[in-house]
């Protein structure tokens, strides 16, 4: 199956770059070639920005769309990982400086891809992400409508073992990289309990994560002030683990 990708490079740079892979939301949405705010923010700060139209993305036909059903934690994650391997093999990305960041379904993939492919990443940042698939049936606005419940059954199944196997919150033992969890307290699509319960579990396991939980924001931040805070903290997190800060931490080798 051919997977579409978009790369946004820092100006004048094309090789061996620190890279952030950014899976889109949905998962039945897609990325387009055009102006993308986050691609500009990250690339202007020195990061290669990789977008992946994994299976389940719209715009590639019914077969491609339905291939993503019940594959949230499976083949969709493989498509994302394959795109990372591709960027590394092309020489665009430094394999020692790769992070994953995304919102909503992308926020789910942010911890889920490192759970499935732990050797690929140095850090992960989830923004308004889904971390407990069982909770989708209990909380949030999707379950309030019949078509929402039908969507969940088609996309996720109702098998509890399946839901647990494909939920980040039940696989935290496999998460051993720095995490940044971002959420709005008034999120109705993916309630803040997803973030709170994941952070609590990580704390109990001795893996405290950086967090940014913001009042009066929902499924995505709208306030300019809150967005400034989000991207300032995200860039500091990336700089520390795969950017300028991570390079500065490397031991000096005598020539």
C-alpha positions in Angstrom: 0.0 0.0 0.0 1.4 3.4 -1.0 1.4 6.0 1.7 1.5 9.7 1.0 3.9 12.0 2.9 4.7 15.7 3.0 8.0 17.1 4.2 8.7 20.6 5.3 12.4 21.4 5.6 14.1 24.2 7.5 15.3 26.7 5.0 18.5 25.7 3.3 18.7 22.4 5.0 17.9 18.9 3.7 20.1 16.3 5.4 20.5 14.6 8.7 18.0 16.9 10.5 16.1 16.5 13.8 12.7 15.4 12.8 9.2 15.6 14.2 6.6 13.2 12.7 3.1 14.6 13.0 0.2 12.2 12.4 -3.0 14.0 11.6 -6.3 13.7 13.5 -9.5 11.9 12.5 -8.1 9.3 11.8 -10.4 9.8 8.8 -8.9 13.2 7.8 -5.8 13.9 5.7 -3.0 16.3 5.3 -2.9 18.6 2.2 -0.1 20.3 0.4 -0.4 24.0 1.4 0.2 26.3 4.3 0.3 24.5 7.6 0.9 26.6 10.7 2.6 24.0 12.8 4.9 22.9 9.9 6.1 26.6 9.6 6.6 27.0 13.4 8.6 23.8 13.7 10.6 24.1 10.4 11.5 27.7 11.1 13.0 26.5 14.4 15.2 23.9 12.7 13.0 20.8 12.6 12.1 18.6 9.6 8.3 18.3 9.7 6.9 14.9 8.5 3.2 14.5 7.7 1.8 11.0 6.9 -1.4 10.2 5.1 -1.6 6.7 6.6 -4.3 4.1 5.7 -7.7 5.4 6.8 -7.0 8.9 5.5 -9.6 10.4 3.2 -9.0 11.2 -0.5 -7.4 8.0 -1.6 -10.5 5.8 -2.3 -12.8 3.5 -0.3 -10.2 0.7 -0.1 -7.7 3.0 1.5 -10.3 4.5 3.8 -11.7 1.2 5.2 -8.2 -0.3 5.6 -7.8 1.9 8.7 -10.8 0.4 10.5 -9.8 -1.3 13.8 -6.2 -0.6 12.9 -5.7 2.4 15.2 -3.0 0.7 17.2 -2.0 -1.7 14.4 -1.4 -1.1 10.7 -1.9 2.7 11.0 1.0 2.8 13.4 3.0 0.7 11.1 2.4 3.2 8.3 3.6 6.0 10.5 6.7 4.1 11.5 7.4 3.1 7.8 7.3 6.8 6.9 9.9 7.5 9.7 12.2 4.7 8.4 11.8 6.2 4.8 12.8 9.7 5.9 15.9 8.2 7.7 16.8 6.0 4.8 16.7 9.0 2.4 19.1 10.8 4.7 16.7 13.6 5.5 16.3 12.7 9.2 18.9 11.9 11.9 17.8 8.6 13.3 19.1 9.7 16.8 16.9 12.8 16.8 13.3 11.9 16.0 10.2 12.9 18.1 6.5 12.3 17.4 3.8 14.9 18.1 0.1 15.1 17.2 -3.4 16.2 18.2 -6.6 14.1 18.7 -5.9 10.9 16.8 -2.4 12.2 16.3 -2.3 12.7 20.1 -3.2 9.0 20.4 -0.5 8.0 18.0 2.1 10.2 19.8 2.5 7.6 22.7 1.1 4.6 20.7 3.8 4.7 18.0 6.7 4.6 20.5 4.8 1.8 22.3 4.8 -0.2 19.1 8.2 1.0 17.8 10.3 2.0 20.9 13.6 2.3 19.1 12.4 5.0 16.7 11.9 7.9 19.1 13.6 10.1 21.7 10.4 11.9 22.8 6.7 12.2 22.3 4.1 15.0 22.7 0.4 14.3 22.7 -2.1 17.2 22.3 -5.8 16.6 23.2 -5.1 12.9 22.6 -7.1 9.7 23.1 -5.3 7.5 25.6 -8.0 5.0 26.7 -10.2 3.5 24.0 -12.7 2.1 26.5 -13.3 5.6 27.8 -14.5 6.6 24.3 -17.6 4.5 25.0 -18.2 6.2 28.4 -17.2 9.8 28.2 -17.2 12.6 25.5 -19.6 13.7 22.9 -19.1 10.9 20.4 -21.1 8.4 22.5 -24.1 10.8 22.8 -25.4 10.1 19.3 -26.4 6.8 17.7 -24.1 7.4 14.7 -21.3 8.1 17.2 -21.7 4.7 18.9 -21.9 3.0 15.4 -18.7 4.8 14.5 -16.9 3.6 17.6 -18.1 0.0 17.1 -16.9 0.1 13.4 -13.6 1.8 14.2 -12.6 0.2 17.5 -14.8 -2.9 18.1 -16.3 -3.5 21.6 -13.9 -6.3 22.6 -12.4 -5.2 25.9 -9.2 -7.1 25.4 -8.8 -5.4 22.0 -9.5 -2.0 23.4 -6.9 -2.5 26.2 -4.3 -3.9 23.9 -4.6 -0.8 21.7 -4.8 1.9 24.5 -1.7 3.8 25.6 -2.9 3.9 29.2 -2.7 0.1 29.4 0.8 -0.1 27.7 2.7 2.5 29.8 5.3 -0.2 30.7 6.5 0.1 27.2 6.8 3.9 27.3 10.4 4.8 28.4 10.9 8.2 26.6 10.2 11.8 27.8 6.5 12.7 27.3 4.7 16.0 27.0 0.9 15.8 27.5 -1.2 18.8 26.5 -5.0 19.1 27.0 -7.9 21.5 27.4 -10.1 21.1 30.5 -13.3 21.7 28.5 -12.6 19.2 25.8 -15.9 17.5 25.0 -14.6 15.3 22.1 -11.8 13.8 24.1 -12.4 14.6 27.8 -9.5 15.8 29.9 -9.7 12.6 32.0 -7.8 10.9 29.2 -4.8 13.1 30.0 -5.3 13.1 33.7 -5.5 9.3 34.1 -2.4 8.8 31.8 -0.4 11.3 33.8 -1.5 9.7 37.1 -0.5 6.2 35.9 2.9 7.4 34.6 3.5 9.1 38.0 2.8 5.9 39.9 5.2 4.1 37.6 7.9 6.6 38.3 7.7 8.1 34.8 6.5 11.6 35.4 5.6 13.4 32.2 5.7 17.1 31.4 2.1 18.4 31.1 0.1 21.5 30.1 -3.5 21.3 31.1 -5.3 24.6 30.3 -8.7 25.8 31.6 -11.3 27.3 29.2 -9.9 25.4 26.2 -11.5 22.5 24.4 -10.4 20.1 21.7 -7.7 22.4 20.5 -6.6 25.8 21.8 -8.1 29.0 20.4 -6.7 31.7 22.7 -3.6 33.4 21.2 -2.0 33.5 24.7 -2.6 29.8 25.2 -1.2 28.9 21.7 1.9 31.0 22.4 2.4 29.1 25.6 1.7 25.7 23.9 4.3 26.3 21.1 6.8 27.9 23.4 6.7 24.9 25.7 6.6 22.4 22.8 9.7 24.0 21.2 11.5 23.9 24.5 10.6 20.3 25.0 11.9 19.4 21.5 15.0 21.5 21.9 15.9 19.6 25.1 15.5 16.2 23.6 16.3 16.3 19.9 17.2 19.9 19.0 19.9 22.4 19.9 19.7 21.5 23.6 20.2 17.8 22.9 23.2 18.6 20.7 24.8 20.7 23.4 24.4 17.9 25.9 26.6 15.6 23.7 30.1 14.9 25.1 32.8 16.9 23.4 35.1 14.6 21.3 38.7 15.6 21.1 39.9 15.9 17.5 
